[in-house]
Amino acid sequence: MWDPAQYLAFADHRARPFYELLARVRADSPRRVVDVGCGPGNLTVSLRERWPGAAIEAFDSSAEMVEAAREAGVDARVGDVTTWEPPADTDVVVSNAVLQWVPEHPSIVRRWVSRLPGGAWLAFQVPGNYGDPSHRLIREVAGERLAHVFRAEKPVLHPVEYAELLAGCSSVDVWETTYVQRLSGPDPVLEWVSGTALRPVRAALSSADWDAYVAELAPRLREAYPERADGTTWFPFRRIFVVAQV
């Protein structure tokens, strides 16, 4: 279960990659813009602001996120990224930090491209920090008994692999950025991953087991990401961006 409030706790930090992704989409007057995995809808509203003449479609697999998006004024619905097909008039597809949850997403991306009209844009970004201490420690503390909650050993591709995946498009732009986020508060890295990477672990554990898991994970994260003298913590946040025009 997704918690919109927990996810939005770092809304400003999480929004920056979305806007930098969108800045490379050069669609002028798209007919339909689709936000695949819209989350709580706080970023979907910017699609409506940028393209006021377009039909804005938004969906997410989480009913909780969809409810939050609707409260934000977004006409969102519950939907499945694995079965969604672009309507014929879709000129822009945006997916922000979603596809890493879908092991088969390379084949899904190929399918979308094959369905999109000529000149349409596909833009997505995914985290590239699976090997960083934040995520590695989550798996180490989980151990073998929770290995089943991690969907894939390699949830995202290398940037060159994404470029090759979309090499048949008229243009392909793939890049990486590492944001060094300055976090504050008690156990800020734990709070950060609680809204995303830790979600499947929390769902698999009872309250007592979850408390024990966090008690073991928290000090390891503090050691990996030490607090500075001013009470803040540096957190490297690597993202992979892909923008292609069909």
N, C-alpha and C positions, 0 to 999 in steps of 0.2 A: 504494500500500500504506500502510495506517495503522500507526503505531507507538504502541501503548498507553502505553509508558513515556514517550515524548516528550509525548504528550497529557496524561498525568497529572503532568507536571513542574510545572504550575500548577493542580493539582487544586482547591485552596481557592478561588482566584480564579474558576475556571470553574464551580464549584459554586453560587456565590451566586445567579446568575440563576435556576438551576433551582429552588431553594428559594423564591425570591420569586414565581416563576411558580406553583408548586404551592400556595402559601398562598392563592391566589385561587380555587382549585378547591374548591367546597363540597359535594362528594359525601360522603354519610354511609356508606353500606354498598354500594359498587359490587360488581357480580358479577364483572366482568372489567376489569382495568386493563392497558393496553397501552403499553409504552415503545417508541416508534418511533425507531429509531436509538439503541440503548442504549449504544453505545460499550463501554468496558471494564467496565460494570456497577456502577461505584462509586456511582452515584446511583440505579440501579434498586433497590438493596436498601432504600432509604428508602421506596419505594412499598409494599414488603412490610411494613415496619414501621408505616406509617400505616394501611394497609388489610389487616390480617392475614387477614380472611375472604375476600378477593378472590382470584380466579385471576390471577396476574401473568404476562403474556405479554411477551417481550422479543425483539427481533430487530435485526440490524444487517447492512449490506451487506458489512462487512469480516470475513473469517474470523479475522483476527488479533484484532480487537476482541471477537468472539464467544468466542474461546478464553480471552481475559483475563476476560470476564464469567463464564464457567463456572468459572474458577479462583476467582472471588470468590463463588461459590455461587449464581449466577443461572442459571436454566434458559433460556439464550438460544439462538437459532438464527440461521443466515444467512438473510436475507430481503431483499426488494426493496421499497422504499417506494413505487415507482411502480405496483406491481401488487397491493400488500396491500389486502385488504378487511376492514373490521371485522366480526368474528363478531357474531351477533345479540344476544349478551348483553354486548356491550361498553358499559360505562357511563363509562369514562374513557380518553381517548387523550392521551398526553403525548409531545411531540417537542421535544427540547432541542438547539438549534443544529445542526439537520439539514437543514431544508427549503431553506436558502440554496444547497445543493448541487444542487437539483432545479429546473431552469428552469420546468417546468410545474407547480410545486407549487400555484399558485392553483386550477387545475382539480382537482387531487388533493384539496385541502382541501374544495372543493365536493362532490366525490364522497363523501368520508368523511361529511360532514354529512348527505347524503341517505341514507346507509346506517345511521347511528347511531339508536338508539331515542330516543323522546322523553325529555327530561330528562338525557340523557347530556352529558358535558363533553368539550370539546376544548381543549387548552392547548398552545401552542407559543411558543418564542422563537427569534429569529434575530438575527444581528449586523447592526447598522445603520452600520457603519464602513467601508463599501466605498469611500467617497470620501476617507477619512482618509489621511495620509501613509503609514502602515504598508502599506496595500493599494495605494494609487496607485503607490508606488515599486516594489512587486513587479511591477506591470504595465509600468512604464516601463523597468525594467532588462531584463525579459523581451523587450520589443520585439515586432516583427512576427513574428519566426520562432517565437515561442511563443504567439502570440495564440490559437491553437486550444485551448490548455489552459484558458482562462477561458470557462466555459460560457455566461455571459450578461453583457451590459453592465449589466443591472439585476437582480441576483440576488434582491433582496427588494423588496417593495412599500413605499410610504409608509404610515405607520400609518392614515391615513384610508382608504386603499384596502383595507387589511385589514378595517377596520370595515365598509366598504360590502360587501365580499365576504361577510361573515357577518351582514348586516343582517336576514336572515330568521330568525335564531335568536331564542329567547326572551330572551336576554341576551347582550350583547357588551361586553367590557372590553378596551380596547387602550391601551397606554401605552409610553412610552420612558423609559429610564434610562441615564445615562452614569456608569459607575463609573470613578473615577480611581484606577487601580491603582498601587501602589508596588512596582516591580520592582527586583530586585538581581541582581548577577552580571555577567559580561562579556557585552556585546551582548544584554541581556535582551529587547528587543523582537524581535530576530532569533530568539531562542530561542522566544518566544511564538508567532510566526507560523509557525515551523517545524513545530509540531504540528498546524496546521490549514491556513491559507491557502497556505503554500508547498508543501503536499503534492503537488498536481498538477504543479508545476514540477519538483520533485525527481524525480518519476516519469518525466518527459519527457527528462531529461538524463543523459548519461553521468557517471561520477564526476568526470572531469576538467572537463567543462563545468559541472557543479554547483559545483565548487570555484571556478571563475572567476566564476560568477554570484554566489555568496555574497561573494566578495572585492569585487565592485562594489557589491552591495546593502548590506553591513554598514556602511560609512562613511556612506552616505546616511541610513540609519536612525539612526545615532548623532547625525548633525547635526539630524535632524528631532525626535529625542527625546533631548536632551542629558542627560548624567549630572550629578547634583547634587553638591555638595561632599562629601556624606556617602556617595557611591558608589551611591546609588539613582537610579531613573529614574521619572518620572511617565508613565503610559500611559493615556490616555482610552479607555474600552471601552464603546461605545454599543450598547445592545440594544433590540430591539422585542419587546414581549410581547403575546400575544393569548390571551384566555380567553373561550370562548363556551359557553353551555348551549343545547342543541338544543331 
